[in-house]
């Protein structure tokens, strides 16, 4: 799903509720969010990493490229990235 929607973008964001619906999940939003956090911890998607932006409502799922050069270029334009729940921030839990 990330590859389809992100295309050549370094970062793709989606409201968690919309992604839950698009994925066909019948889970409650709370359980879906928990599964997303498990995906973040596993960090196993080949082309992307996943993060959860909880700074606003609704929460957003963020897919970002593993291509360091493309990601660095995009991150220079934005400032919210450091606030995301990412694989490196969830390992300490």
DONU-927530 format. One line per 10 residues: number of its first residue (from 1); their letters; for each residue x, y, z of N, C-alpha, C, O. Coordinates in Angstrom, 2 decimals, always signed. Example, Ala and Ser with C-alpha at 12.3 -4.5 7.8 and 13.67 -1.06 7.14 Angstrom:
2
1	AS	+13.19 -5.69 +7.80 +12.30 -4.50 +7.80 +13.20 -3.30 +7.80 +14.24 -3.32 +8.46 ~ +12.85 -2.25 +7.08 +13.67 -1.06 +7.14 +12.90 +0.03 +7.87 +13.41 +1.14 +8.04
This chain:
93
1	XXXXXXXXXX	+0.83 -1.18 +0.00 +0.00 +0.00 +0.00 +0.88 +1.25 +0.00 +0.57 +2.22 -0.69 ~ +1.96 +1.24 +0.78 +2.86 +2.40 +0.82 +3.47 +2.64 -0.55 +3.54 +3.78 -1.00 ~ +3.92 +1.58 -1.20 +4.56 +1.72 -2.50 +3.57 +2.30 -3.51 +3.94 +3.14 -4.33 ~ +2.32 +1.87 -3.45 +1.30 +2.35 -4.38 +1.05 +3.84 -4.19 +0.97 +4.59 -5.17 ~ +0.91 +4.28 -2.95 +0.55 +5.67 -2.69 +1.75 +6.61 -2.62 +1.64 +7.77 -3.00 ~ +2.87 +6.12 -2.16 +4.05 +6.98 -2.02 +4.71 +7.25 -3.35 +5.19 +8.36 -3.60 ~ +4.73 +6.25 -4.22 +5.39 +6.44 -5.51 +6.85 +6.81 -5.32 +7.60 +6.08 -4.68 ~ +7.25 +7.94 -5.88 +8.64 +8.40 -5.77 +8.85 +9.36 -4.61 +9.94 +9.89 -4.44 ~ +7.81 +9.59 -3.81 +7.93 +10.51 -2.69 +8.80 +9.90 -1.59 +8.79 +8.68 -1.39 ~ +9.54 +10.73 -0.89 +10.36 +10.25 +0.22 +9.49 +9.97 +1.44 +9.84 +9.11 +2.26
11	XXXXXXXXXX	+8.37 +10.67 +1.58 +7.49 +10.53 +2.73 +6.04 +10.53 +2.25 +5.65 +11.34 +1.41 ~ +5.25 +9.61 +2.80 +3.82 +9.57 +2.52 +3.08 +9.43 +3.83 +3.39 +8.54 +4.63 ~ +2.09 +10.30 +4.07 +1.32 +10.30 +5.31 -0.14 +9.97 +5.01 -0.67 +10.32 +3.95 ~ -0.77 +9.28 +5.98 -2.17 +8.92 +5.82 -2.82 +8.87 +7.19 -2.22 +8.37 +8.14 ~ -4.05 +9.38 +7.31 -4.78 +9.26 +8.56 -4.94 +7.78 +8.89 -5.23 +6.97 +8.01 ~ -4.75 +7.43 +10.14 -4.78 +6.04 +10.56 -6.15 +5.40 +10.27 -6.21 +4.23 +9.89 ~ -7.21 +6.14 +10.45 -8.56 +5.60 +10.19 -8.74 +5.29 +8.71 -9.33 +4.27 +8.36 ~ -8.26 +6.15 +7.86 -8.36 +5.92 +6.41 -7.56 +4.69 +6.02 -8.03 +3.87 +5.23 ~ -6.35 +4.55 +6.56 -5.53 +3.39 +6.24 -6.18 +2.10 +6.75 -6.12 +1.07 +6.09 ~ -6.79 +2.17 +7.92 -7.49 +1.00 +8.47 -8.61 +0.57 +7.52 -8.78 -0.62 +7.24
21	XXXXXXXXXX	-9.36 +1.54 +7.02 -10.44 +1.23 +6.08 -9.91 +0.69 +4.76 -10.42 -0.30 +4.24 ~ -8.87 +1.34 +4.21 -8.30 +0.91 +2.93 -7.71 -0.49 +3.01 -7.73 -1.23 +2.03 ~ -7.19 -0.84 +4.18 -6.58 -2.17 +4.33 -7.63 -3.26 +4.50 -7.32 -4.45 +4.41 ~ -8.89 -2.86 +4.75 -9.95 -3.83 +4.94 -10.00 -4.42 +6.34 -10.68 -5.42 +6.58 ~ -9.29 -3.82 +7.26 -9.24 -4.32 +8.64 -10.60 -4.14 +9.31 -11.28 -3.14 +9.12 ~ -10.98 -5.14 +10.11 -12.21 -5.06 +10.89 -11.89 -4.82 +12.36 -12.79 -4.84 +13.21 ~ -10.63 -4.59 +12.66 -10.21 -4.31 +14.03 -10.72 -2.95 +14.49 -11.02 -2.08 +13.68 ~ -10.81 -2.79 +15.80 -11.08 -1.46 +16.33 -9.87 -0.60 +16.03 -8.78 -1.11 +15.78 ~ -10.07 +0.69 +16.04 -8.96 +1.61 +15.79 -7.85 +1.41 +16.81 -6.67 +1.49 +16.46 ~ -8.21 +1.17 +18.04 -7.22 +0.96 +19.10 -6.33 -0.26 +18.79 -5.11 -0.18 +18.93
31	XXXXXXXXXX	-6.92 -1.37 +18.38 -6.15 -2.56 +18.06 -5.33 -2.38 +16.78 -4.20 -2.86 +16.68 ~ -5.89 -1.67 +15.81 -5.16 -1.39 +14.58 -3.92 -0.56 +14.89 -2.84 -0.84 +14.38 ~ -4.08 +0.47 +15.73 -2.95 +1.31 +16.13 -1.87 +0.47 +16.84 -0.68 +0.67 +16.62 ~ -2.30 -0.46 +17.67 -1.37 -1.35 +18.36 -0.59 -2.19 +17.35 +0.62 -2.37 +17.49 ~ -1.27 -2.71 +16.34 -0.60 -3.49 +15.30 +0.38 -2.62 +14.50 +1.46 -3.08 +14.13 ~ +0.00 -1.37 +14.25 +0.92 -0.46 +13.56 +2.18 -0.27 +14.39 +3.29 -0.25 +13.85 ~ +2.04 -0.12 +15.69 +3.21 +0.02 +16.56 +4.09 -1.23 +16.51 +5.31 -1.12 +16.58 ~ +3.48 -2.41 +16.39 +4.26 -3.64 +16.24 +5.03 -3.64 +14.93 +6.18 -4.07 +14.88 ~ +4.41 -3.15 +13.86 +5.09 -3.05 +12.56 +6.26 -2.08 +12.67 +7.33 -2.34 +12.11 ~ +6.06 -0.98 +13.37 +7.13 +0.00 +13.56 +8.31 -0.66 +14.28 +9.46 -0.48 +13.88
41	XXXXXXXXXX	+8.04 -1.42 +15.32 +9.10 -2.08 +16.08 +9.85 -3.12 +15.25 +11.07 -3.23 +15.35 ~ +9.11 -3.88 +14.42 +9.77 -4.91 +13.59 +10.61 -4.30 +12.49 +11.65 -4.86 +12.12 ~ +10.20 -3.16 +11.96 +10.95 -2.45 +10.92 +11.32 -3.39 +9.77 +12.49 -3.47 +9.39 ~ +10.34 -4.08 +9.22 +10.64 -5.12 +8.23 +10.17 -4.83 +6.81 +10.33 -5.69 +5.94 ~ +9.61 -3.65 +6.54 +9.23 -3.34 +5.17 +10.49 -3.08 +4.35 +11.38 -2.37 +4.82 ~ +10.58 -3.63 +3.15 +11.83 -3.53 +2.39 +12.20 -2.11 +1.93 +13.38 -1.76 +1.96 ~ +11.25 -1.32 +1.51 +11.57 -0.01 +0.93 +11.29 +1.16 +1.85 +11.76 +2.28 +1.61 ~ +10.52 +0.91 +2.90 +10.06 +2.01 +3.76 +10.22 +1.67 +5.23 +10.29 +0.51 +5.62 ~ +10.28 +2.71 +6.01 +10.12 +2.61 +7.45 +8.76 +3.23 +7.76 +8.21 +3.98 +6.95 ~ +8.22 +2.90 +8.93 +6.91 +3.38 +9.31 +7.03 +4.13 +10.63 +7.80 +3.74 +11.51
51	XXXXXXXXXX	+6.27 +5.20 +10.76 +6.23 +5.97 +11.99 +4.78 +6.35 +12.27 +3.92 +6.29 +11.38 ~ +4.52 +6.75 +13.51 +3.19 +7.16 +13.89 +3.26 +8.60 +14.38 +4.00 +8.91 +15.32 ~ +2.51 +9.47 +13.75 +2.46 +10.88 +14.13 +1.26 +11.07 +15.05 +0.12 +11.08 +14.59 ~ +1.51 +11.21 +16.34 +0.44 +11.35 +17.33 +0.27 +12.80 +17.78 -0.40 +13.06 +18.78 ~ +0.88 +13.73 +17.06 +0.84 +15.13 +17.47 -0.51 +15.78 +17.21 -0.80 +16.84 +17.77 ~ -1.34 +15.18 +16.40 -2.66 +15.73 +16.11 -3.70 +14.64 +16.07 -3.38 +13.46 +16.20 ~ -4.92 +15.03 +15.88 -6.02 +14.07 +15.75 -6.64 +14.25 +14.38 -6.86 +15.39 +13.98 ~ -6.91 +13.22 +13.65 -6.58 +11.84 +13.97 -5.08 +11.59 +13.80 -4.40 +12.35 +13.11 ~ -4.58 +10.53 +14.43 -3.18 +10.16 +14.27 -2.92 +9.82 +12.81 -3.82 +9.40 +12.08 ~ -1.69 +10.01 +12.40 -1.32 +9.71 +11.02 -0.22 +8.68 +10.99 +0.68 +8.68 +11.84
61	XXXXXXXXXX	-0.29 +7.80 +10.02 +0.78 +6.84 +9.78 +1.67 +7.46 +8.71 +1.19 +7.98 +7.70 ~ +2.97 +7.40 +8.94 +3.93 +8.00 +8.03 +4.84 +6.90 +7.50 +5.47 +6.17 +8.27 ~ +4.90 +6.78 +6.19 +5.82 +5.86 +5.54 +6.95 +6.72 +4.99 +6.70 +7.71 +4.30 ~ +8.19 +6.35 +5.30 +9.30 +7.14 +4.77 +10.37 +6.22 +4.21 +10.63 +5.13 +4.74 ~ +10.99 +6.67 +3.15 +11.93 +5.87 +2.38 +13.16 +5.47 +3.20 +13.58 +6.18 +4.12 ~ +13.73 +4.34 +2.84 +15.00 +3.92 +3.43 +16.18 +4.54 +2.68 +17.33 +4.41 +3.10 ~ +15.90 +5.22 +1.58 +16.93 +5.90 +0.80 +17.36 +7.15 +1.56 +16.66 +8.16 +1.56 ~ +18.51 +7.07 +2.21 +18.98 +8.14 +3.08 +19.14 +9.48 +2.38 +18.84 +10.52 +2.96 ~ +19.60 +9.46 +1.16 +19.82 +10.70 +0.42 +18.49 +11.41 +0.14 +18.35 +12.61 +0.36 ~ +17.51 +10.65 -0.36 +16.19 +11.23 -0.65 +15.49 +11.68 +0.63 +14.83 +12.72 +0.64
71	XXXXXXXXXX	+15.64 +10.91 +1.69 +15.00 +11.27 +2.95 +15.62 +12.52 +3.55 +14.90 +13.40 +4.02 ~ +16.93 +12.62 +3.53 +17.61 +13.80 +4.06 +17.16 +15.06 +3.33 +16.91 +16.10 +3.95 ~ +17.05 +14.97 +2.04 +16.61 +16.12 +1.25 +15.20 +16.55 +1.66 +14.93 +17.75 +1.80 ~ +14.32 +15.58 +1.85 +12.94 +15.91 +2.24 +12.87 +16.43 +3.68 +12.12 +17.36 +3.96 ~ +13.64 +15.85 +4.57 +13.60 +16.26 +5.98 +14.12 +17.68 +6.19 +13.75 +18.33 +7.17 ~ +14.95 +18.14 +5.31 +15.43 +19.51 +5.41 +14.28 +20.51 +5.24 +14.39 +21.66 +5.65 ~ +13.20 +20.05 +4.64 +12.05 +20.93 +4.40 +11.01 +20.89 +5.51 +10.14 +21.76 +5.57 ~ +11.08 +19.90 +6.40 +10.02 +19.75 +7.41 +10.61 +19.69 +8.81 +11.79 +19.39 +8.98 ~ +9.77 +19.97 +9.84 +10.29 +19.99 +11.21 +9.57 +19.03 +12.16 +9.99 +18.90 +13.31 ~ +8.51 +18.36 +11.74 +7.73 +17.50 +12.63 +8.31 +16.10 +12.78 +7.86 +15.35 +13.64
81	XXXXXXXXXX	+9.29 +15.73 +11.98 +9.79 +14.36 +11.94 +10.30 +13.87 +13.29 +10.09 +12.71 +13.65 ~ +10.97 +14.71 +14.03 +11.54 +14.30 +15.31 +10.49 +13.94 +16.36 +10.81 +13.27 +17.34 ~ +9.26 +14.36 +16.16 +8.19 +14.09 +17.13 +7.49 +12.75 +16.89 +6.64 +12.36 +17.69 ~ +7.83 +12.06 +15.82 +7.13 +10.82 +15.46 +7.55 +9.65 +16.33 +8.70 +9.57 +16.78 ~ +6.62 +8.72 +16.57 +6.94 +7.45 +17.20 +7.51 +6.56 +16.10 +6.78 +6.13 +15.20 ~ +8.81 +6.30 +16.18 +9.48 +5.50 +15.16 +10.12 +4.28 +15.80 +10.13 +4.14 +17.03 ~ +10.65 +3.41 +14.99 +11.29 +2.18 +15.45 +12.33 +2.50 +16.52 +12.39 +1.80 +17.54 ~ +13.13 +3.50 +16.33 +14.19 +3.82 +17.30 +13.63 +4.39 +18.60 +14.25 +4.24 +19.65 ~ +12.47 +5.04 +18.56 +11.91 +5.61 +19.78 +11.08 +4.59 +20.54 +10.90 +4.74 +21.75 ~ +10.56 +3.57 +19.88 +9.73 +2.57 +20.54 +10.54 +1.43 +21.14 +10.00 +0.68 +21.96
91	XXX	+11.79 +1.28 +20.78 +12.61 +0.20 +21.31 +12.85 +0.34 +22.79 +13.07 -0.66 +23.48 ~ +12.80 +1.55 +23.30 +13.07 +1.79 +24.71 +11.91 +1.40 +25.61 +12.08 +1.32 +26.83 ~ +10.72 +1.15 +25.03 +9.54 +0.80 +25.84 +9.67 -0.56 +26.48 +8.77 -1.00 +27.19
